[in-house]
C-alpha cells in the first residue's frame, strides 16, 4: 500500500466515528498524477447526491504529459461504495448531523486508488485545546520516563 495523501487536519478538527474504504472514479491522466503523489485532500469533503457519494474539493494536479486529456483539477469525483454502505451513510448524515471527510488516499496492492472516508462530528474550540494539552502532557511523560 502506497500512501498518496494524508489529511492530518481532519483528525484535529473532527471526532472520527466510523471509517469506510471507498474506490474513486478517475480518468487516465488523473491516476497518473495520483501515482506521482500530486494530490491534496486538505479542504475536501464528501456529500451524498442522488444516492451517490461525491467527493468535492480534492485537488489532483494536471499530468504534465496529459495535454488535452487533462481535466479540471478540482472537479467533483464519484466514490465507489456498496449500496448498503451508502444507505448507512445517508442515515448518518441526515439524521445524526454528521459529515463525511476523507482521511487519506492511497494505492492498494492491486494498483487501485482508494480513499479512506470517515463519518465525523465537528469539534468545538475547547475540544481542540484539550487534545493539544493532552498530547503535550503525554509527550512530557514519555520524555521523563526516558531519562
Secondary structure as UniProt FT lines:
FT   STRAND          2..6
FT   HELIX           8..13
FT   STRAND          14..24
FT   HELIX           28..35
FT   TURN            36..37
FT   STRAND          39..40
FT   TURN            42..43
FT   STRAND          45..49
FT   TURN            50..51
FT   STRAND          52..56
FT   STRAND          59..60
FT   HELIX           64..69
FT   TURN            73..74
FT   STRAND          77..80
FT   HELIX           83..95
FT   STRAND          99..107
FT   TURN            109..110
FT   STRAND          113..122
FT   HELIX           125..146
//
